Amino acid sequence: MRRLLAVLIAVGMSVVAANEVEVFHWWAGDEGPALQALIEVFEEQYPEITVNDAAVTGGAGVVARAVLRTRMLGGQPPDTFQVHAGDELILTWVVADRMEDLTFLFEEEGWLDVLSPDLIELISTPEGIWSVPVNIHRSNVMWYVPENLEQWGVEVPETWDAFLEICPTLQAEGVTPLSLGEAWTVVHLWESVALAAMGPDQYSQLWTGQLPFDSPAGVEAWELFGEILECTNPDASGLSWQQATDLVVDGEAAFNVMGDWAAGYMYTTLELEPGTGFGWAASPDTEGVFMVLSDSFGLPRGAPNRDNAIAWLRVSGSLEGQDTFNPIKGSIAPRLDSDLDLYNAYLQDAAADFAVDRQVGSLMHGTVGSDPFRDNFFLALDVFYDTGRNAQAAASAAQAVALQFGVGR
């Protein structure tokens, strides 16, 4: 009898433990509250399901993607995982037949009617729709503190030439003109500089293979990038993106080019008011262009708790879920029926730009370029540094990586 009771308890415990959904992601620290708010919405709708909050810390998901790769290849996928919408998912796990087609879910939930055709195309192939986008971020944003610029007597530069002109003025004041952080933030800056140097047409052609990375336009982008790096902080490699943002907030640096999760950090964590506590502009020479990225969740084949994962996806794509998550995260909702009255001044401005601007994809954040290409693009950055910032050498290295790992789909 005692043994039977023990077996029943054990079975009961396993049933309870199994009635969960593992949500694998990299939103930790300052980005964690947004996900927690989404989890609360989920738990209100599905109180019988326990959320296993499986966060793996590391800037821009670099560490999380490595852990995910081991699990996916080892046949131990999470129930669902955060992934950048676009090539990061499609050229990594969809082509490997490790994901389930979510077209049925989009049809059941009516998402085809509330998401833009461009976004649907981004997450689709002719064979299906592969993830549920939960937000829209903008990569090419320059951040600053208005009061500090007024104190230093400088204006927000609309071009990189204008930035380079004010760089010595700021350095003479003991101010870092442009703050940078660890390696991924350098690639993040590179893509905005490349967009500025090449323009949206040529920049987009990089990701379809129509324009080689070592073309004259590609070399010119690296040349401009090298000039800009002369105006950055020498301790960048030891700083997180939040710490690079802090340099601007604390008046130690004038500008920072970062995605608009920086707005979420400054607004939610630092409690700064958009427009007064911090200001923003399109990164120099990119006005009218919106470098887009989107976080999303997919459904891997063999998910241990498939039905629960689908429930998570339903909430993630819902109006309530997105309008709860995004105002905290510092992003706008992918849904066109989102209630913008719930969003702060920066996010309303971003939504207005997203509606009319030319859209191009982010390399660092997985919209364009395969996962292996992005991971190995850091080699081009290493070549750039090791050759004394030789633009031709870096462009040639980037092209070699493109030939080896491919771009486009």
LUMNU-554582 format. One record per residue (C-alpha): residue in three letters; x, y, z. Coordinates in Angstrom, 2 decimals. Each point is the difference from the previous one (the first is absolute). Example, Ala and Ser with C-alpha at 12.3 -4.5 7.8 and 13.67 -1.06 7.14 Angstrom:
BEGIN
("ala"; (12.30; -4.50; 7.80))
("ser"; (1.37; 3.44; -0.66))
//
This chain:
BEGIN
("met"; (0.00; 0.00; 0.00))
("arg"; (2.82; 2.34; 0.94))
("arg"; (1.79; -0.80; -3.30))
("leu"; (-3.24; 0.62; -1.97))
("leu"; (-0.41; 3.37; 1.73))
("ala"; (3.56; 0.93; -0.87))
("val"; (-0.57; -0.95; -3.64))
("leu"; (-3.21; 2.05; -0.14))
("ile"; (1.75; 3.01; 1.52))
("ala"; (2.87; -0.37; -2.47))
("val"; (-2.41; -0.26; -2.94))
("gly"; (-1.92; 2.99; 1.25))
("met"; (3.17; 2.02; 0.33))
("ser"; (1.07; -0.90; -3.51))
("val"; (-3.39; 1.05; -1.38))
("val"; (0.25; 3.35; 1.76))
("ala"; (3.58; 0.47; -1.15))
("ala"; (-0.94; -0.93; -3.56))
("asn"; (-2.81; 2.56; -0.15))
("glu"; (2.38; 2.82; -0.71))
("val"; (1.40; 1.92; -2.93))
("glu"; (3.70; 0.68; -0.23))
("val"; (0.56; 3.47; -1.46))
("phe"; (3.65; 0.25; -1.08))
("his"; (1.23; 3.58; -0.42))
("trp"; (2.74; 2.53; 0.74))
("trp"; (-2.10; 2.80; 1.55))
("ala"; (1.59; 0.27; 3.41))
("gly"; (0.92; 2.86; 2.30))
("asp"; (-1.41; 3.30; -1.23))
("glu"; (-1.98; -1.70; -2.78))
("gly"; (-1.52; -2.57; 2.36))
("pro"; (-3.00; 2.05; 1.24))
("ala"; (-1.57; 0.07; -3.46))
("leu"; (0.03; -3.78; -0.27))
("gln"; (-1.29; -0.35; 3.56))
("ala"; (-2.95; 2.19; -0.94))
("leu"; (-0.71; -2.27; -2.97))
("ile"; (0.28; -3.06; 2.24))
("glu"; (-2.60; 1.54; 2.34))
("val"; (-2.42; 0.42; -2.91))
("phe"; (0.61; -3.63; -0.99))
("glu"; (-0.53; -1.30; 3.54))
("glu"; (-3.28; 1.89; 0.28))
("gln"; (-1.26; -1.73; -3.13))
("tyr"; (1.59; -3.41; 0.69))
("pro"; (0.26; -0.32; 3.80))
("glu"; (0.44; -3.76; -0.30))
("ile"; (3.30; 0.36; -1.90))
("thr"; (3.26; 0.88; 1.76))
("val"; (2.47; 2.16; -1.93))
("asn"; (3.58; -1.22; 0.20))
("asp"; (1.84; 3.29; -0.51))
("ala"; (3.18; -1.33; -1.64))
("ala"; (2.11; 3.14; -0.38))
("val"; (3.57; -0.20; -1.31))
("thr"; (1.78; 3.31; 0.49))
("gly"; (2.36; 1.55; -2.54))
("gly"; (-0.18; 3.07; -2.21))
("ala"; (-2.26; -0.24; -3.08))
("gly"; (-0.51; -3.73; 0.65))
("val"; (3.57; -0.99; -0.92))
("val"; (0.29; -2.48; 2.89))
("ala"; (-3.61; -1.17; -0.23))
("arg"; (0.34; -0.93; -3.67))
("ala"; (3.04; -2.16; 0.77))
("val"; (-1.91; -1.84; 2.75))
("leu"; (-3.02; -0.36; -2.27))
("arg"; (2.14; -1.45; -2.78))
("thr"; (1.27; -2.73; 2.32))
("arg"; (-3.50; -0.87; 1.15))
("met"; (-1.56; 0.02; -3.46))
("leu"; (2.72; -2.11; -1.55))
("gly"; (-0.10; -2.34; 2.99))
("gly"; (-3.72; -0.65; -0.39))
("gln"; (-0.96; 1.86; 3.19))
("pro"; (-1.84; 3.11; -1.23))
("pro"; (-1.80; 2.34; 2.38))
("asp"; (-3.75; 0.33; -0.42))
("thr"; (0.50; 3.39; -1.64))
("phe"; (2.91; 2.37; -0.35))
("gln"; (0.67; 3.65; -0.69))
("val"; (1.47; 0.56; -3.44))
("his"; (0.46; 2.99; -2.27))
("ala"; (-2.58; -0.11; -2.76))
("gly"; (1.45; -0.49; -3.45))
("asp"; (3.18; -1.69; -1.14))
("glu"; (1.23; -0.83; 3.52))
("leu"; (-2.81; -2.52; 0.36))
("ile"; (-0.65; -0.97; -3.60))
("leu"; (3.59; -0.54; -1.16))
("thr"; (0.89; -1.84; 3.20))
("trp"; (-2.87; -2.17; 1.21))
("val"; (-2.69; 0.12; -2.69))
("val"; (2.37; -1.18; -2.74))
("ala"; (1.06; -2.79; 2.37))
("asp"; (-3.67; -1.08; 0.36))
("arg"; (0.06; 0.57; 3.76))
("met"; (-3.04; 2.33; 0.18))
("glu"; (-3.75; -0.42; -0.37))
("asp"; (-2.01; 2.04; -2.49))
("leu"; (-2.24; 2.44; 1.90))
("thr"; (-2.31; 0.95; -2.86))
("phe"; (-2.90; -1.74; 1.78))
("leu"; (0.47; 2.22; 3.05))
("phe"; (0.14; 3.21; -2.05))
("glu"; (-3.26; -1.00; -1.69))
("glu"; (-1.73; -0.95; 3.27))
("glu"; (1.05; 3.22; 1.76))
("gly"; (-0.61; 2.34; -2.95))
("trp"; (3.60; 1.25; 0.05))
("leu"; (0.19; 0.15; -3.77))
("asp"; (-2.41; 2.93; 0.19))
("val"; (1.83; 1.97; 2.72))
("leu"; (3.65; -0.37; -1.07))
("ser"; (1.56; 1.83; -2.92))
("pro"; (0.68; -1.98; -3.19))
("asp"; (3.71; 0.90; 0.28))
("leu"; (0.21; -1.54; 3.46))
("ile"; (-1.88; -3.11; -1.12))
("glu"; (2.49; -0.36; -2.84))
("leu"; (2.91; 0.37; 2.41))
("ile"; (-1.11; -2.98; 2.11))
("ser"; (-1.12; -2.18; -2.92))
("thr"; (1.25; -2.24; -2.77))
("pro"; (-2.12; -1.60; -2.74))
("glu"; (-0.37; -2.97; 2.36))
("gly"; (-1.48; 1.83; 2.97))
("ile"; (0.08; 2.64; 2.75))
("trp"; (2.61; -0.74; 2.63))
("ser"; (-0.22; 2.29; 3.04))
("val"; (-2.28; 2.36; 1.90))
("pro"; (1.44; 3.54; 0.17))
("val"; (-0.49; 1.69; 3.36))
("asn"; (1.61; 3.38; -0.68))
("ile"; (1.60; 2.36; -2.47))
("his"; (3.31; 1.62; 0.91))
("arg"; (1.97; 2.62; -1.87))
("ser"; (3.76; -0.48; -0.20))
("asn"; (1.16; 3.32; -1.51))
("val"; (-0.66; 2.43; 2.87))
("met"; (2.39; 2.61; 1.43))
("trp"; (-0.63; 0.80; 3.67))
("tyr"; (1.00; 3.10; 1.95))
("val"; (-0.98; 2.22; 2.93))
("pro"; (-1.32; 3.39; -1.24))
("glu"; (1.21; 1.94; 3.04))
("asn"; (3.54; -1.32; -0.41))
("leu"; (0.21; 0.98; -3.68))
("glu"; (-1.18; 3.49; 0.87))
("gln"; (2.67; 0.24; 2.67))
("trp"; (2.72; -1.05; -2.45))
("gly"; (-1.31; 2.21; -2.79))
("val"; (-0.50; -2.77; -2.55))
("glu"; (-2.99; -1.16; -2.02))
("val"; (-1.16; -3.44; -0.99))
("pro"; (1.95; -0.88; -3.17))
("glu"; (-2.17; -0.87; -2.99))
("thr"; (3.02; -1.37; -1.90))
("trp"; (3.16; -1.84; 0.99))
("asp"; (2.02; 2.85; -1.50))
("ala"; (-1.70; 2.35; 2.46))
("phe"; (0.73; -2.42; 2.82))
("leu"; (3.68; -0.18; -0.93))
("glu"; (0.13; 3.81; -0.01))
("ile"; (-1.25; 0.28; 3.58))
("cys"; (2.05; -2.96; 1.23))
("pro"; (3.12; 2.13; 0.87))
("thr"; (-2.19; 2.56; 1.79))
("leu"; (-1.44; -2.66; 2.26))
("gln"; (3.35; -1.66; 0.61))
("ala"; (1.44; 3.39; 1.02))
("glu"; (-2.76; 0.13; 2.64))
("gly"; (1.10; -3.40; 1.29))
("val"; (-3.13; -1.61; -1.44))
("thr"; (-0.07; -3.21; -2.02))
("pro"; (-1.84; 0.88; -3.23))
("leu"; (-1.48; -3.48; -0.55))
("ser"; (-0.23; -2.75; 2.61))
("leu"; (0.48; -3.65; -0.91))
("gly"; (-0.20; -3.29; 1.89))
("glu"; (1.01; -3.60; -0.55))
("ala"; (0.62; -1.56; -3.44))
("trp"; (-3.61; -0.50; -1.09))
("thr"; (-0.73; 3.71; 0.54))
("val"; (2.87; 0.77; -2.39))
("val"; (-1.65; -2.10; -2.71))
("his"; (-3.26; 1.73; 0.88))
("leu"; (1.70; 3.34; -0.70))
("trp"; (1.58; -1.35; -3.19))
("glu"; (-3.36; -0.83; -1.56))
("ser"; (-1.30; 3.55; 0.55))
("val"; (3.22; 1.45; -1.43))
("ala"; (-0.18; -2.36; -2.98))
("leu"; (-3.61; 1.07; -0.62))
("ala"; (1.10; 3.64; 0.14))
("ala"; (2.95; -0.48; -2.33))
("met"; (-1.73; -2.23; -2.54))
("gly"; (-3.62; 1.14; 0.07))
("pro"; (-2.96; -2.38; 0.42))
("asp"; (0.14; -1.48; -3.52))
("gln"; (3.62; -1.08; 0.07))
("tyr"; (-0.19; -1.00; 3.67))
("ser"; (-2.93; -2.30; -0.81))
("gln"; (1.89; -1.48; -2.94))
("leu"; (2.66; -1.31; 2.39))
("trp"; (-2.53; -2.45; 1.43))
("thr"; (-1.23; -1.30; -3.34))
("gly"; (3.52; -0.59; -1.31))
("gln"; (-0.46; 2.64; -2.72))
("leu"; (2.76; 2.21; 1.40))
("pro"; (3.31; -1.43; 1.27))
("phe"; (1.17; 1.11; 3.41))
("asp"; (3.34; 0.97; -1.53))
("ser"; (-1.55; 2.27; -2.62))
("pro"; (1.15; 3.65; 0.00))
("ala"; (-3.14; 0.88; 1.97))
("gly"; (0.80; -2.71; 2.53))
("val"; (3.55; 1.26; 0.46))
("glu"; (-1.27; 3.55; 0.40))
("ala"; (-2.26; -1.15; 2.86))
("trp"; (2.99; -1.43; 1.87))
("glu"; (2.00; 3.18; -0.61))
("leu"; (-2.74; 2.14; 1.54))
("phe"; (-0.36; -2.50; 2.83))
("gly"; (3.70; 0.36; 0.81))
("glu"; (-0.27; 3.78; 0.21))
("ile"; (-2.95; -0.26; 2.36))
("leu"; (1.81; -2.45; 2.28))
("glu"; (2.59; 2.72; 0.67))
("cys"; (-2.76; 1.82; 1.90))
("thr"; (-0.95; -2.90; 2.30))
("asn"; (1.01; -1.07; 3.50))
("pro"; (3.13; -2.17; 0.30))
("asp"; (-1.56; -2.23; 2.69))
("ala"; (-2.90; -1.10; -2.21))
("ser"; (0.82; -3.72; 0.07))
("gly"; (-0.61; -0.13; 3.75))
("leu"; (-3.43; 1.65; -0.04))
("ser"; (-3.50; -1.39; -0.47))
("trp"; (-2.45; 1.90; -2.17))
("gln"; (-1.65; 1.32; 3.16))
("gln"; (3.32; 1.34; 1.27))
("ala"; (0.63; 1.67; -3.36))
("thr"; (-3.44; 1.61; 0.34))
("asp"; (0.85; 1.06; 3.55))
("leu"; (2.98; 1.98; -1.33))
("val"; (-2.44; 2.16; -1.95))
("val"; (-2.45; 0.35; 2.87))
("asp"; (2.81; 0.92; 2.42))
("gly"; (1.42; 2.64; -2.33))
("glu"; (3.24; -1.87; -0.70))
("ala"; (-0.93; -0.58; -3.65))
("ala"; (-2.08; 2.02; -2.43))
("phe"; (-1.59; -2.63; -2.23))
("asn"; (-0.63; -3.72; -0.28))
("val"; (-1.34; -2.00; -2.95))
("met"; (-2.12; -2.82; 1.34))
("gly"; (-3.35; -1.66; -0.60))
("asp"; (-3.03; 1.39; 1.71))
("trp"; (0.18; -2.51; 2.83))
("ala"; (2.20; 2.83; 1.30))
("ala"; (-3.18; 2.06; 0.25))
("gly"; (-1.55; -2.77; 2.07))
("tyr"; (3.05; 0.00; 2.28))
("met"; (0.04; 3.77; 0.45))
("tyr"; (-3.77; 0.27; 0.43))
("thr"; (-0.72; -3.11; 2.12))
("thr"; (3.20; -0.54; 1.98))
("leu"; (1.49; 3.50; 0.20))
("glu"; (-3.45; 1.68; 0.08))
("leu"; (0.98; 2.71; -2.47))
("glu"; (-2.67; 1.86; -1.94))
("pro"; (0.18; -0.26; -3.80))
("gly"; (0.75; 3.37; -1.58))
("thr"; (1.49; 1.55; 3.13))
("gly"; (1.94; -2.71; 1.83))
("phe"; (1.16; -1.41; -3.31))
("gly"; (-0.30; 0.88; -3.67))
("trp"; (0.29; -1.95; -3.24))
("ala"; (0.45; 0.30; -3.73))
("ala"; (0.61; -2.33; -2.90))
("ser"; (3.70; -0.82; -0.06))
("pro"; (1.89; 2.41; -2.29))
("asp"; (-0.75; -0.19; -3.73))
("thr"; (-2.90; -2.45; 0.53))
("glu"; (-2.99; 2.31; 0.42))
("gly"; (-3.02; -1.53; -1.72))
("val"; (1.35; -3.55; 0.32))
("phe"; (-1.13; -2.38; 2.75))
("met"; (2.46; -2.83; 0.68))
("val"; (-2.41; -2.58; 1.30))
("leu"; (0.31; -3.04; 2.22))
("ser"; (-2.62; -2.05; 1.75))
("asp"; (0.14; -2.42; 2.89))
("ser"; (-2.23; -2.99; -0.46))
("phe"; (-0.79; -3.46; 1.35))
("gly"; (-0.04; -3.20; -2.02))
("leu"; (-1.18; -3.58; 0.49))
("pro"; (2.80; -2.57; -0.32))
("arg"; (-0.78; -3.50; -1.18))
("gly"; (-0.04; -2.35; 2.97))
("ala"; (-0.94; 2.66; 2.55))
("pro"; (-0.64; -1.95; 3.23))
("asn"; (-3.14; 2.00; 0.80))
("arg"; (-1.28; 0.88; -3.46))
("asp"; (-3.55; 1.00; 0.98))
("asn"; (1.29; 2.26; 2.75))
("ala"; (2.47; 1.55; -2.40))
("ile"; (-2.84; 0.77; -2.41))
("ala"; (-1.87; 1.65; 2.88))
("trp"; (3.07; 2.17; 0.65))
("leu"; (0.14; 0.96; -3.67))
("arg"; (-3.70; 0.97; 0.04))
("val"; (0.56; 2.39; 2.90))
("ser"; (3.26; 1.35; -1.48))
("gly"; (-1.81; 0.96; -3.18))
("ser"; (-3.11; 1.36; 1.71))
("leu"; (-0.86; 3.69; 0.25))
("glu"; (0.00; -0.14; 3.81))
("gly"; (3.31; -1.81; 0.12))
("gln"; (1.77; 2.36; -2.37))
("asp"; (-1.42; 3.20; 1.46))
("thr"; (1.10; -1.20; 3.44))
("phe"; (3.49; -1.11; -1.02))
("asn"; (1.16; 2.71; -2.39))
("pro"; (-0.49; 3.25; 1.96))
("ile"; (2.28; -1.47; 2.68))
("lys"; (2.48; -1.54; -2.44))
("gly"; (0.55; 3.21; -1.94))
("ser"; (-1.40; -1.30; -3.29))
("ile"; (-3.16; 0.33; -2.04))
("ala"; (-2.49; -2.76; -0.65))
("pro"; (0.01; -1.75; -3.39))
("arg"; (-3.79; 0.09; 0.02))
("leu"; (-1.50; 2.85; -2.01))
("asp"; (-2.94; 0.25; 2.45))
("ser"; (2.26; 0.78; 2.97))
("asp"; (-1.19; 2.75; 2.38))
("leu"; (2.70; 2.66; -0.28))
("asp"; (-1.48; 1.94; 2.92))
("leu"; (1.66; -2.61; 2.21))
("tyr"; (3.47; 0.88; -1.34))
("asn"; (2.38; 2.79; 0.96))
("ala"; (1.05; 2.90; -2.23))
("tyr"; (3.04; -1.75; -1.45))
("leu"; (-1.97; -3.12; -0.95))
("gln"; (-2.78; 2.04; -1.57))
("asp"; (2.66; 1.75; -2.08))
("ala"; (1.53; -3.34; -0.98))
("ala"; (-3.41; -1.34; -1.03))
("ala"; (-0.58; 3.04; -2.19))
("asp"; (3.38; -0.51; -1.70))
("phe"; (-0.59; -3.73; -0.44))
("ala"; (-3.23; 0.75; -1.85))
("val"; (1.66; 2.18; -2.66))
("asp"; (3.78; -0.64; -0.05))
("arg"; (1.91; -2.23; -2.38))
("gln"; (0.73; -3.25; 1.87))
("val"; (3.28; -1.92; -0.10))
("gly"; (1.19; -2.93; 2.10))
("ser"; (2.48; -0.24; 2.87))
("leu"; (2.99; -2.33; -0.27))
("met"; (0.90; -0.09; 3.70))
("his"; (-3.57; -0.77; 0.97))
("gly"; (-0.74; -2.73; -2.49))
("thr"; (-2.35; 1.59; -2.50))
("val"; (2.51; -0.45; -2.83))
("gly"; (2.98; -2.30; -0.38))
("ser"; (0.16; -3.61; 1.15))
("asp"; (0.89; -0.85; 3.59))
("pro"; (3.41; -1.45; -1.02))
("phe"; (0.73; 3.07; -2.12))
("arg"; (-0.70; 2.38; 2.88))
("asp"; (2.02; -2.07; 2.46))
("asn"; (2.97; 0.00; -2.36))
("phe"; (-0.39; 3.65; -0.98))
("phe"; (1.84; 0.74; 3.23))
("leu"; (3.08; -1.37; -1.78))
("ala"; (-0.20; 2.93; -2.42))
("leu"; (-0.06; 2.31; 3.00))
("asp"; (3.08; -1.78; 1.39))
("val"; (1.77; 0.44; -3.34))
("phe"; (-0.89; 3.68; 0.04))
("tyr"; (1.63; 0.48; 3.39))
("asp"; (2.99; -2.30; -0.67))
("thr"; (0.90; 1.81; -3.25))
("gly"; (-0.04; 3.45; 1.56))
("arg"; (-3.56; 0.65; -1.23))
("asn"; (0.70; -0.91; -3.60))
("ala"; (-3.37; 0.45; -1.75))
("gln"; (0.88; -2.11; -3.04))
("ala"; (1.19; -2.89; 2.17))
("ala"; (-3.16; 0.08; 2.10))
("ala"; (-2.28; 0.18; -3.05))
("ser"; (1.84; -2.91; -1.61))
("ala"; (-0.35; -2.03; 3.19))
("ala"; (-3.75; 0.75; 0.11))
("gln"; (-0.36; -1.15; -3.60))
("ala"; (1.91; -3.20; 0.75))
("val"; (-2.40; -0.70; 2.86))
("ala"; (-2.97; 0.71; -2.31))
("leu"; (1.33; -2.47; -2.58))
("gln"; (0.62; -2.65; 2.62))
("phe"; (-3.22; 0.29; 2.01))
("gly"; (-2.35; 1.66; -2.46))
("val"; (-2.49; 2.83; 0.26))
("gly"; (-3.57; 0.31; -1.21))
("arg"; (-2.76; -2.52; -0.54))
//
